[in-house]
Amino acid sequence: MARSVRSRLARLVLSLALPLAVVACGPSSTEETLKKAEHADTRADLEKAIGRPTEIQKLGPIEQWTYKTSDGSVTFVIAGDKVTLASGGTTKKSQ
């Protein structure tokens, strides 16, 4: 009987903790993403700072890395191996 109670308690704790863990692992805000990438000068630095991008577009030696954020997106332009430009846009929520 005690084992059954412990098993139910463990399931209850897991069912409450799992949604919190999923939310905590969600995308950062635009501001947080830009701050994390602030000192990233190369593609390797950028990937180390904020991970793989949601989308990559290539045009010759130029790449555009886009990261979806919780409130919009952040785009970095990479020329060769150097991060040359960063821009972020937020999605305004209607009230």
Biopython code that builds the backbone (N, CA, C, O; Angstrom):
import numpy as np
from Bio.PDB.StructureBuilder import StructureBuilder

atoms = [
    (1, "MET", "N", (0.816, -1.200, 0.000)),
    (1, "MET", "CA", (0.000, 0.000, 0.000)),
    (1, "MET", "C", (0.859, 1.263, 0.000)),
    (1, "MET", "O", (0.562, 2.201, -0.740)),
    (2, "ALA", "N", (1.912, 1.309, 0.809)),
    (2, "ALA", "CA", (2.782, 2.481, 0.860)),
    (2, "ALA", "C", (3.454, 2.711, -0.499)),
    (2, "ALA", "O", (3.682, 3.850, -0.908)),
    (3, "ARG", "N", (3.760, 1.631, -1.174)),
    (3, "ARG", "CA", (4.387, 1.751, -2.498)),
    (3, "ARG", "C", (3.418, 2.394, -3.492)),
    (3, "ARG", "O", (3.824, 3.216, -4.314)),
    (4, "SER", "N", (2.157, 2.025, -3.417)),
    (4, "SER", "CA", (1.136, 2.581, -4.291)),
    (4, "SER", "C", (0.964, 4.088, -4.052)),
    (4, "SER", "O", (0.796, 4.860, -4.996)),
    (5, "VAL", "N", (1.009, 4.485, -2.794)),
    (5, "VAL", "CA", (0.889, 5.909, -2.462)),
    (5, "VAL", "C", (2.088, 6.667, -2.999)),
    (5, "VAL", "O", (1.938, 7.742, -3.580)),
    (6, "ARG", "N", (3.284, 6.110, -2.805)),
    (6, "ARG", "CA", (4.492, 6.760, -3.333)),
    (6, "ARG", "C", (4.443, 6.871, -4.852)),
    (6, "ARG", "O", (4.837, 7.893, -5.413)),
    (7, "SER", "N", (3.969, 5.842, -5.510)),
    (7, "SER", "CA", (3.861, 5.842, -6.962)),
    (7, "SER", "C", (2.893, 6.931, -7.434)),
    (7, "SER", "O", (3.176, 7.651, -8.392)),
    (8, "ARG", "N", (1.762, 7.042, -6.758)),
    (8, "ARG", "CA", (0.788, 8.082, -7.117)),
    (8, "ARG", "C", (1.348, 9.472, -6.859)),
    (8, "ARG", "O", (1.146, 10.389, -7.655)),
    (9, "LEU", "N", (2.049, 9.623, -5.749)),
    (9, "LEU", "CA", (2.651, 10.908, -5.420)),
    (9, "LEU", "C", (3.709, 11.288, -6.467)),
    (9, "LEU", "O", (3.787, 12.438, -6.899)),
    (10, "ALA", "N", (4.505, 10.316, -6.857)),
    (10, "ALA", "CA", (5.533, 10.571, -7.875)),
    (10, "ALA", "C", (4.889, 10.993, -9.190)),
    (10, "ALA", "O", (5.368, 11.921, -9.841)),
    (11, "ARG", "N", (3.812, 10.325, -9.586)),
    (11, "ARG", "CA", (3.109, 10.703, -10.808)),
    (11, "ARG", "C", (2.516, 12.100, -10.713)),
    (11, "ARG", "O", (2.551, 12.859, -11.682)),
    (12, "LEU", "N", (1.976, 12.442, -9.557)),
    (12, "LEU", "CA", (1.408, 13.775, -9.348)),
    (12, "LEU", "C", (2.485, 14.847, -9.462)),
    (12, "LEU", "O", (2.293, 15.856, -10.140)),
    (13, "VAL", "N", (3.602, 14.628, -8.807)),
    (13, "VAL", "CA", (4.706, 15.592, -8.862)),
    (13, "VAL", "C", (5.188, 15.742, -10.300)),
    (13, "VAL", "O", (5.402, 16.864, -10.758)),
    (14, "LEU", "N", (5.361, 14.645, -11.014)),
    (14, "LEU", "CA", (5.810, 14.691, -12.405)),
    (14, "LEU", "C", (4.802, 15.422, -13.279)),
    (14, "LEU", "O", (5.192, 16.223, -14.129)),
    (15, "SER", "N", (3.527, 15.163, -13.088)),
    (15, "SER", "CA", (2.510, 15.820, -13.919)),
    (15, "SER", "C", (2.459, 17.320, -13.664)),
    (15, "SER", "O", (2.073, 18.079, -14.553)),
    (16, "LEU", "N", (2.837, 17.761, -12.479)),
    (16, "LEU", "CA", (2.874, 19.195, -12.185)),
    (16, "LEU", "C", (4.180, 19.841, -12.638)),
    (16, "LEU", "O", (4.191, 20.995, -13.066)),
    (17, "ALA", "N", (5.274, 19.099, -12.542)),
    (17, "ALA", "CA", (6.584, 19.650, -12.882)),
    (17, "ALA", "C", (6.837, 19.688, -14.384)),
    (17, "ALA", "O", (7.512, 20.601, -14.860)),
    (18, "LEU", "N", (6.326, 18.746, -15.130)),
    (18, "LEU", "CA", (6.590, 18.664, -16.562)),
    (18, "LEU", "C", (6.147, 19.907, -17.330)),
    (18, "LEU", "O", (6.933, 20.422, -18.125)),
    (19, "PRO", "N", (4.934, 20.413, -17.135)),
    (19, "PRO", "CA", (4.555, 21.634, -17.854)),
    (19, "PRO", "C", (5.449, 22.824, -17.516)),
    (19, "PRO", "O", (5.733, 23.648, -18.386)),
    (20, "LEU", "N", (5.889, 22.923, -16.284)),
    (20, "LEU", "CA", (6.801, 24.011, -15.904)),
    (20, "LEU", "C", (8.138, 23.879, -16.617)),
    (20, "LEU", "O", (8.712, 24.875, -17.056)),
    (21, "ALA", "N", (8.634, 22.657, -16.735)),
    (21, "ALA", "CA", (9.896, 22.431, -17.423)),
    (21, "ALA", "C", (9.785, 22.783, -18.895)),
    (21, "ALA", "O", (10.714, 23.358, -19.463)),
    (22, "VAL", "N", (8.674, 22.451, -19.518)),
    (22, "VAL", "CA", (8.471, 22.766, -20.934)),
    (22, "VAL", "C", (8.429, 24.272, -21.151)),
    (22, "VAL", "O", (9.028, 24.777, -22.100)),
    (23, "VAL", "N", (7.735, 24.988, -20.291)),
    (23, "VAL", "CA", (7.662, 26.444, -20.402)),
    (23, "VAL", "C", (9.035, 27.062, -20.190)),
    (23, "VAL", "O", (9.406, 27.995, -20.902)),
    (24, "ALA", "N", (9.790, 26.561, -19.230)),
    (24, "ALA", "CA", (11.116, 27.100, -18.937)),
    (24, "ALA", "C", (12.080, 26.878, -20.094)),
    (24, "ALA", "O", (13.028, 27.646, -20.259)),
    (25, "CYS", "N", (11.857, 25.851, -20.891)),
    (25, "CYS", "CA", (12.736, 25.550, -22.018)),
    (25, "CYS", "C", (12.283, 26.238, -23.300)),
    (25, "CYS", "O", (12.905, 26.052, -24.346)),
    (26, "GLY", "N", (11.230, 27.017, -23.243)),
    (26, "GLY", "CA", (10.720, 27.699, -24.427)),
    (26, "GLY", "C", (11.680, 28.764, -24.906)),
    (26, "GLY", "O", (12.698, 29.017, -24.263)),
    (27, "PRO", "N", (11.374, 29.385, -26.015)),
    (27, "PRO", "CA", (12.273, 30.384, -26.574)),
    (27, "PRO", "C", (12.392, 31.612, -25.672)),
    (27, "PRO", "O", (11.450, 31.992, -24.977)),
    (28, "SER", "N", (13.568, 32.214, -25.706)),
    (28, "SER", "CA", (13.825, 33.452, -24.969)),
    (28, "SER", "C", (13.113, 34.602, -25.657)),
    (28, "SER", "O", (12.622, 34.459, -26.777)),
    (29, "SER", "N", (13.058, 35.725, -24.993)),
    (29, "SER", "CA", (12.508, 36.923, -25.619)),
    (29, "SER", "C", (13.540, 37.486, -26.597)),
    (29, "SER", "O", (14.702, 37.080, -26.596)),
    (30, "THR", "N", (13.100, 38.415, -27.420)),
    (30, "THR", "CA", (13.999, 39.073, -28.371)),
    (30, "THR", "C", (15.140, 39.756, -27.624)),
    (30, "THR", "O", (16.304, 39.629, -28.006)),
    (31, "GLU", "N", (14.809, 40.469, -26.576)),
    (31, "GLU", "CA", (15.820, 41.183, -25.791)),
    (31, "GLU", "C", (16.836, 40.220, -25.176)),
    (31, "GLU", "O", (18.038, 40.482, -25.217)),
    (32, "GLU", "N", (16.361, 39.105, -24.605)),
    (32, "GLU", "CA", (17.266, 38.122, -23.997)),
    (32, "GLU", "C", (18.171, 37.489, -25.045)),
    (32, "GLU", "O", (19.358, 37.281, -24.791)),
    (33, "THR", "N", (17.634, 37.183, -26.206)),
    (33, "THR", "CA", (18.421, 36.569, -27.273)),
    (33, "THR", "C", (19.513, 37.510, -27.754)),
    (33, "THR", "O", (20.658, 37.093, -27.933)),
    (34, "LEU", "N", (19.170, 38.782, -27.965)),
    (34, "LEU", "CA", (20.174, 39.758, -28.388)),
    (34, "LEU", "C", (21.263, 39.932, -27.330)),
    (34, "LEU", "O", (22.438, 40.077, -27.665)),
    (35, "LYS", "N", (20.878, 39.919, -26.069)),
    (35, "LYS", "CA", (21.847, 40.065, -24.985)),
    (35, "LYS", "C", (22.797, 38.874, -24.930)),
    (35, "LYS", "O", (24.001, 39.054, -24.747)),
    (36, "LYS", "N", (22.266, 37.651, -25.088)),
    (36, "LYS", "CA", (23.099, 36.449, -25.067)),
    (36, "LYS", "C", (24.117, 36.462, -26.207)),
    (36, "LYS", "O", (25.230, 35.958, -26.059)),
    (37, "ALA", "N", (23.727, 37.041, -27.344)),
    (37, "ALA", "CA", (24.583, 37.034, -28.532)),
    (37, "ALA", "C", (25.460, 38.277, -28.640)),
    (37, "ALA", "O", (26.175, 38.451, -29.627)),
    (38, "GLU", "N", (25.409, 39.126, -27.646)),
    (38, "GLU", "CA", (26.076, 40.427, -27.696)),
    (38, "GLU", "C", (27.556, 40.362, -28.075)),
    (38, "GLU", "O", (28.029, 41.215, -28.825)),
    (39, "HIS", "N", (28.290, 39.376, -27.578)),
    (39, "HIS", "CA", (29.735, 39.309, -27.836)),
    (39, "HIS", "C", (30.106, 38.223, -28.850)),
    (39, "HIS", "O", (31.273, 37.847, -28.957)),
    (40, "ALA", "N", (29.132, 37.729, -29.580)),
    (40, "ALA", "CA", (29.386, 36.695, -30.588)),
    (40, "ALA", "C", (29.879, 37.359, -31.867)),
    (40, "ALA", "O", (29.133, 38.075, -32.534)),
    (41, "ASP", "N", (31.137, 37.115, -32.199)),
    (41, "ASP", "CA", (31.732, 37.718, -33.390)),
    (41, "ASP", "C", (31.781, 36.775, -34.583)),
    (41, "ASP", "O", (31.873, 37.220, -35.727)),
    (42, "THR", "N", (31.720, 35.472, -34.319)),
    (42, "THR", "CA", (31.784, 34.492, -35.402)),
    (42, "THR", "C", (30.554, 33.586, -35.350)),
    (42, "THR", "O", (29.818, 33.570, -34.363)),
    (43, "ARG", "N", (30.348, 32.842, -36.417)),
    (43, "ARG", "CA", (29.218, 31.910, -36.478)),
    (43, "ARG", "C", (29.307, 30.893, -35.340)),
    (43, "ARG", "O", (28.287, 30.541, -34.748)),
    (44, "ALA", "N", (30.519, 30.415, -35.027)),
    (44, "ALA", "CA", (30.691, 29.447, -33.937)),
    (44, "ALA", "C", (30.328, 30.085, -32.592)),
    (44, "ALA", "O", (29.669, 29.460, -31.762)),
    (45, "ASP", "N", (30.760, 31.326, -32.384)),
    (45, "ASP", "CA", (30.415, 32.043, -31.141)),
    (45, "ASP", "C", (28.902, 32.189, -31.011)),
    (45, "ASP", "O", (28.337, 31.989, -29.936)),
    (46, "LEU", "N", (28.258, 32.541, -32.120)),
    (46, "LEU", "CA", (26.809, 32.748, -32.118)),
    (46, "LEU", "C", (26.077, 31.450, -31.781)),
    (46, "LEU", "O", (25.164, 31.434, -30.956)),
    (47, "GLU", "N", (26.488, 30.378, -32.425)),
    (47, "GLU", "CA", (25.836, 29.091, -32.175)),
    (47, "GLU", "C", (26.078, 28.624, -30.738)),
    (47, "GLU", "O", (25.193, 28.033, -30.118)),
    (48, "LYS", "N", (27.260, 28.886, -30.217)),
    (48, "LYS", "CA", (27.559, 28.521, -28.826)),
    (48, "LYS", "C", (26.705, 29.348, -27.858)),
    (48, "LYS", "O", (26.247, 28.834, -26.838)),
    (49, "ALA", "N", (26.494, 30.620, -28.178)),
    (49, "ALA", "CA", (25.755, 31.519, -27.288)),
    (49, "ALA", "C", (24.257, 31.241, -27.274)),
    (49, "ALA", "O", (23.635, 31.269, -26.212)),
    (50, "ILE", "N", (23.662, 30.970, -28.454)),
    (50, "ILE", "CA", (22.204, 30.845, -28.502)),
    (50, "ILE", "C", (21.690, 29.626, -29.264)),
    (50, "ILE", "O", (20.481, 29.472, -29.438)),
    (51, "GLY", "N", (22.583, 28.768, -29.713)),
    (51, "GLY", "CA", (22.151, 27.524, -30.358)),
    (51, "GLY", "C", (21.923, 27.657, -31.852)),
    (51, "GLY", "O", (22.220, 28.686, -32.458)),
    (52, "ARG", "N", (21.387, 26.589, -32.431)),
    (52, "ARG", "CA", (21.111, 26.556, -33.871)),
    (52, "ARG", "C", (19.922, 27.457, -34.177)),
    (52, "ARG", "O", (18.970, 27.517, -33.398)),
    (53, "PRO", "N", (19.973, 28.161, -35.313)),
    (53, "PRO", "CA", (18.861, 29.045, -35.677)),
    (53, "PRO", "C", (17.631, 28.260, -36.119)),
    (53, "PRO", "O", (17.720, 27.095, -36.505)),
    (54, "THR", "N", (16.501, 28.917, -36.052)),
    (54, "THR", "CA", (15.248, 28.338, -36.519)),
    (54, "THR", "C", (15.272, 28.203, -38.034)),
    (54, "THR", "O", (14.740, 27.246, -38.596)),
    (55, "GLU", "N", (15.900, 29.181, -38.688)),
    (55, "GLU", "CA", (15.936, 29.212, -40.156)),
    (55, "GLU", "C", (17.266, 29.798, -40.624)),
    (55, "GLU", "O", (17.781, 30.745, -40.028)),
    (56, "ILE", "N", (17.818, 29.227, -41.696)),
    (56, "ILE", "CA", (19.039, 29.753, -42.318)),
    (56, "ILE", "C", (18.746, 30.004, -43.787)),
    (56, "ILE", "O", (18.261, 29.119, -44.491)),
    (57, "GLN", "N", (19.044, 31.224, -44.250)),
    (57, "GLN", "CA", (18.943, 31.548, -45.676)),
    (57, "GLN", "C", (20.339, 31.885, -46.162)),
    (57, "GLN", "O", (21.085, 32.594, -45.485)),
    (58, "LYS", "N", (20.696, 31.374, -47.342)),
    (58, "LYS", "CA", (22.041, 31.582, -47.876)),
    (58, "LYS", "C", (21.981, 32.295, -49.214)),
    (58, "LYS", "O", (21.117, 32.027, -50.049)),
    (59, "LEU", "N", (22.924, 33.211, -49.394)),
    (59, "LEU", "CA", (23.115, 33.882, -50.668)),
    (59, "LEU", "C", (24.614, 34.027, -50.860)),
    (59, "LEU", "O", (25.210, 35.008, -50.414)),
    (60, "GLY", "N", (25.225, 33.047, -51.527)),
    (60, "GLY", "CA", (26.680, 33.034, -51.678)),
    (60, "GLY", "C", (27.333, 32.934, -50.307)),
    (60, "GLY", "O", (26.976, 32.068, -49.508)),
    (61, "PRO", "N", (28.297, 33.825, -50.031)),
    (61, "PRO", "CA", (28.992, 33.778, -48.737)),
    (61, "PRO", "C", (28.212, 34.444, -47.590)),
    (61, "PRO", "O", (28.671, 34.464, -46.448)),
    (62, "ILE", "N", (27.031, 34.986, -47.911)),
    (62, "ILE", "CA", (26.204, 35.668, -46.910)),
    (62, "ILE", "C", (25.133, 34.704, -46.408)),
    (62, "ILE", "O", (24.473, 34.026, -47.196)),
    (63, "GLU", "N", (24.970, 34.652, -45.081)),
    (63, "GLU", "CA", (23.913, 33.835, -44.485)),
    (63, "GLU", "C", (23.076, 34.719, -43.565)),
    (63, "GLU", "O", (23.585, 35.632, -42.915)),
    (64, "GLN", "N", (21.807, 34.428, -43.531)),
    (64, "GLN", "CA", (20.895, 35.108, -42.617)),
    (64, "GLN", "C", (20.361, 34.055, -41.661)),
    (64, "GLN", "O", (19.656, 33.133, -42.069)),
    (65, "TRP", "N", (20.705, 34.199, -40.373)),
    (65, "TRP", "CA", (20.253, 33.261, -39.356)),
    (65, "TRP", "C", (19.112, 33.906, -38.597)),
    (65, "TRP", "O", (19.270, 34.995, -38.045)),
    (66, "THR", "N", (17.965, 33.245, -38.563)),
    (66, "THR", "CA", (16.797, 33.772, -37.866)),
    (66, "THR", "C", (16.435, 32.850, -36.705)),
    (66, "THR", "O", (16.362, 31.631, -36.853)),
    (67, "TYR", "N", (16.213, 33.461, -35.559)),
    (67, "TYR", "CA", (15.800, 32.753, -34.352)),
    (67, "TYR", "C", (14.411, 33.229, -33.971)),
    (67, "TYR", "O", (14.187, 34.429, -33.816)),
    (68, "LYS", "N", (13.480, 32.304, -33.818)),
    (68, "LYS", "CA", (12.153, 32.651, -33.309)),
    (68, "LYS", "C", (12.302, 32.894, -31.815)),
    (68, "LYS", "O", (12.989, 32.141, -31.124)),
    (69, "THR", "N", (11.662, 33.939, -31.320)),
    (69, "THR", "CA", (11.680, 34.242, -29.894)),
    (69, "THR", "C", (10.250, 34.219, -29.367)),
    (69, "THR", "O", (9.296, 34.101, -30.136)),
    (70, "SER", "N", (10.113, 34.332, -28.069)),
    (70, "SER", "CA", (8.780, 34.284, -27.475)),
    (70, "SER", "C", (7.926, 35.479, -27.881)),
    (70, "SER", "O", (6.699, 35.414, -27.808)),
    (71, "ASP", "N", (8.558, 36.565, -28.306)),
    (71, "ASP", "CA", (7.815, 37.777, -28.663)),
    (71, "ASP", "C", (8.150, 38.314, -30.055)),
    (71, "ASP", "O", (7.903, 39.486, -30.336)),
    (72, "GLY", "N", (8.706, 37.476, -30.926)),
    (72, "GLY", "CA", (9.039, 37.920, -32.283)),
    (72, "GLY", "C", (10.150, 37.071, -32.876)),
    (72, "GLY", "O", (10.071, 35.843, -32.883)),
    (73, "SER", "N", (11.192, 37.741, -33.377)),
    (73, "SER", "CA", (12.330, 37.017, -33.936)),
    (73, "SER", "C", (13.571, 37.905, -33.922)),
    (73, "SER", "O", (13.488, 39.128, -33.806)),
    (74, "VAL", "N", (14.719, 37.252, -34.042)),
    (74, "VAL", "CA", (16.005, 37.941, -34.123)),
    (74, "VAL", "C", (16.717, 37.394, -35.346)),
    (74, "VAL", "O", (16.747, 36.184, -35.569)),
    (75, "THR", "N", (17.292, 38.295, -36.143)),
    (75, "THR", "CA", (18.003, 37.889, -37.348)),
    (75, "THR", "C", (19.441, 38.394, -37.294)),
    (75, "THR", "O", (19.700, 39.545, -36.945)),
    (76, "PHE", "N", (20.367, 37.512, -37.646)),
    (76, "PHE", "CA", (21.782, 37.852, -37.717)),
    (76, "PHE", "C", (22.243, 37.647, -39.151)),
    (76, "PHE", "O", (21.880, 36.660, -39.791)),
    (77, "VAL", "N", (23.046, 38.584, -39.655)),
    (77, "VAL", "CA", (23.643, 38.444, -40.982)),
    (77, "VAL", "C", (25.092, 38.051, -40.769)),
    (77, "VAL", "O", (25.828, 38.702, -40.027)),
    (78, "ILE", "N", (25.494, 36.964, -41.440)),
    (78, "ILE", "CA", (26.848, 36.438, -41.306)),
    (78, "ILE", "C", (27.512, 36.493, -42.671)),
    (78, "ILE", "O", (27.006, 35.927, -43.640)),
    (79, "ALA", "N", (28.649, 37.178, -42.744)),
    (79, "ALA", "CA", (29.426, 37.277, -43.977)),
    (79, "ALA", "C", (30.704, 36.472, -43.785)),
    (79, "ALA", "O", (31.531, 36.797, -42.933)),
    (80, "GLY", "N", (30.858, 35.417, -44.585)),
    (80, "GLY", "CA", (31.994, 34.523, -44.382)),
    (80, "GLY", "C", (31.786, 33.795, -43.069)),
    (80, "GLY", "O", (30.911, 32.938, -42.951)),
    (81, "ASP", "N", (32.604, 34.148, -42.078)),
    (81, "ASP", "CA", (32.465, 33.553, -40.747)),
    (81, "ASP", "C", (32.121, 34.600, -39.692)),
    (81, "ASP", "O", (31.960, 34.266, -38.518)),
    (82, "LYS", "N", (32.007, 35.852, -40.097)),
    (82, "LYS", "CA", (31.805, 36.958, -39.159)),
    (82, "LYS", "C", (30.341, 37.373, -39.044)),
    (82, "LYS", "O", (29.640, 37.509, -40.047)),
    (83, "VAL", "N", (29.893, 37.570, -37.809)),
    (83, "VAL", "CA", (28.556, 38.117, -37.564)),
    (83, "VAL", "C", (28.671, 39.615, -37.803)),
    (83, "VAL", "O", (29.431, 40.302, -37.120)),
    (84, "THR", "N", (27.914, 40.122, -38.776)),
    (84, "THR", "CA", (28.061, 41.532, -39.152)),
    (84, "THR", "C", (26.900, 42.412, -38.736)),
    (84, "THR", "O", (27.058, 43.628, -38.625)),
    (85, "LEU", "N", (25.731, 41.822, -38.502)),
    (85, "LEU", "CA", (24.548, 42.627, -38.209)),
    (85, "LEU", "C", (23.544, 41.792, -37.432)),
    (85, "LEU", "O", (23.365, 40.601, -37.688)),
    (86, "ALA", "N", (22.896, 42.442, -36.480)),
    (86, "ALA", "CA", (21.834, 41.774, -35.722)),
    (86, "ALA", "C", (20.648, 42.700, -35.656)),
    (86, "ALA", "O", (20.796, 43.906, -35.453)),
    (87, "SER", "N", (19.456, 42.129, -35.829)),
    (87, "SER", "CA", (18.246, 42.939, -35.678)),
    (87, "SER", "C", (17.164, 42.081, -35.036)),
    (87, "SER", "O", (17.089, 40.874, -35.261)),
    (88, "GLY", "N", (16.337, 42.724, -34.240)),
    (88, "GLY", "CA", (15.271, 42.005, -33.571)),
    (88, "GLY", "C", (13.972, 42.738, -33.724)),
    (88, "GLY", "O", (13.929, 43.968, -33.681)),
    (89, "GLY", "N", (12.924, 41.993, -33.900)),
    (89, "GLY", "CA", (11.593, 42.567, -34.003)),
    (89, "GLY", "C", (10.656, 41.835, -33.086)),
    (89, "GLY", "O", (10.700, 40.610, -32.983)),
    (90, "THR", "N", (9.813, 42.578, -32.425)),
    (90, "THR", "CA", (8.844, 41.968, -31.535)),
    (90, "THR", "C", (7.459, 42.029, -32.157)),
    (90, "THR", "O", (7.153, 42.897, -32.974)),
    (91, "THR", "N", (6.653, 41.101, -31.751)),
    (91, "THR", "CA", (5.263, 41.061, -32.189)),
    (91, "THR", "C", (4.425, 41.691, -31.103)),
    (91, "THR", "O", (4.384, 41.194, -29.978)),
    (92, "LYS", "N", (3.756, 42.786, -31.429)),
    (92, "LYS", "CA", (2.912, 43.428, -30.438)),
    (92, "LYS", "C", (1.652, 42.604, -30.248)),
    (92, "LYS", "O", (1.029, 42.150, -31.207)),
    (93, "LYS", "N", (1.297, 42.426, -28.994)),
    (93, "LYS", "CA", (0.093, 41.661, -28.682)),
    (93, "LYS", "C", (-1.063, 42.632, -28.482)),
    (93, "LYS", "O", (-0.911, 43.663, -27.827)),
    (94, "SER", "N", (-2.218, 42.296, -29.050)),
    (94, "SER", "CA", (-3.371, 43.162, -28.888)),
    (94, "SER", "C", (-3.893, 43.070, -27.460)),
    (94, "SER", "O", (-3.791, 42.031, -26.808)),
    (95, "GLN", "N", (-4.451, 44.175, -26.994)),
    (95, "GLN", "CA", (-4.912, 44.212, -25.603)),
    (95, "GLN", "C", (-6.384, 44.036, -25.512)),
    (95, "GLN", "O", (-6.940, 44.041, -24.414)),
]
sb = StructureBuilder()
sb.init_structure("model")
sb.init_model(0)
sb.init_chain("A")
sb.init_seg("    ")
for serial, (resi, resn, name, xyz) in enumerate(atoms, 1):
    if name == "N":
        sb.init_residue(resn, " ", resi, " ")
    sb.init_atom(name, np.array(xyz, "f"), 0.0, 1.0, " ", f" {name:<3s}", serial, name[0])
structure = sb.get_structure()
